[in-house]
Each structure stands twice: as structure tokens, then as C-alpha cells.
Amino acid sequence: MTNKNKYILIGVLIIIALVSLFFLMNKSNEDVINNGEVINNENELNEEDILREKTLVAVGKANDGDKEGALNDYLSLLEEYPNDLLLLNNTAVLYSDMGDWEKSEEYYLRLLEAYPTLTQGYRMLAYLYQYRFDDGEAKALALIEEGLIKTDNDPNLIRWLIGYYTEKDNEEMKNYYLEMIGE
């Protein structure tokens, strides 16, 4: 595995861990899962809480190495919640982790369709294109350019381009984008 791939994998794992931590910290200690059903001490079932608890079960499966089980859970939940940011992202990441680049691309594109200003979605799909697809660099650059339009030149996407052109030893383009963000 190359250093670039290691960094990408580490980045993906950090994102999954942070998202999981966020949901764990925002969940009441009074809630429990009983045979896949969320029950809280107030006997109220909140649809969003149910979704998050079921998502956390899938994240736990993925973290424990049960990628197929996690994927099945994500796909099942996506049938009911087709535009959920966390489900779309985790499904794309899991497909990528499993080496199914086309499916990963499909879910990143769905994510960006539902959330067209989500900078991280553009960055993750661009990395997927760049390192996993034939003609991927052209696709990655076109995607980032599209993202710049939809995000009003988000600095995080510009920094992606700076990194890309630094890696390609293209000082002219690197400096062009550095000037865009005032560096």
C-alpha cells in the first residue's frame, strides 16, 4: 500500500470515528437498543433517534470487521432514508474500503446530489477518482471545479487543488490557487 493510500485510509477511518463519536456523545445514556429496537425511558420513539441508533449499530459492525453486515444495514436504512447524509457517506466509504470503486462513486454522487455544498464529499470522491479510476485525474479535476462553482470557491476545495498541483510539480497552477485564498 502506498503512502498516499495509507493517508486516504487513515483519513476515512478518522471521519468514521469522529462521526461515531459525535453521535455517541449526543445520545442520552438512558436510551438502549433491545433486539434492534430503540427504547428510551420515556417510552417515546423518536424517528431520528431510531435512525441514529440503527446507524450506530451498522458503524459498530463496520468497526468490528463485519463489512457485509454493515453494508446490508446501511442499504436497508437507505431504502427508508434515501438522502441521509451519514448513511450515504458511510455507504460510499464502505464500498471504497471493500474495493468496489463504482459503487462507492455511485453513493458519493448521490451524496453530492443531496448535499451539493458538502465540501468533504467532493474531496473524498476526487481522491477516489484520482487513485482508483482510469482517467481519474481528469474526473477528479472536473469534479473539484464543479464543487468550486457549487460552494462559491470553498477554500477547502481550493486547498485540494493546491495539493494536487504541488504533487504534480505544477508551480503555475499551484500559485494560481494559492493566490485565490490569499496565501
Secondary structure as GFF3:
##gff-version 3
##sequence-region A 1 183
A	DSSP	alpha_helix	3	25	.	.	.	ID=ss1
A	DSSP	beta_strand	32	34	.	.	.	ID=ss2
A	DSSP	beta_strand	37	39	.	.	.	ID=ss3
A	DSSP	alpha_helix	47	63	.	.	.	ID=ss4
A	DSSP	alpha_helix	67	80	.	.	.	ID=ss5
A	DSSP	alpha_helix	85	97	.	.	.	ID=ss6
A	DSSP	alpha_helix	101	114	.	.	.	ID=ss7
A	DSSP	alpha_helix	119	132	.	.	.	ID=ss8
A	DSSP	alpha_helix	136	150	.	.	.	ID=ss9
A	DSSP	alpha_helix	155	167	.	.	.	ID=ss10
A	DSSP	alpha_helix	171	180	.	.	.	ID=ss11
###
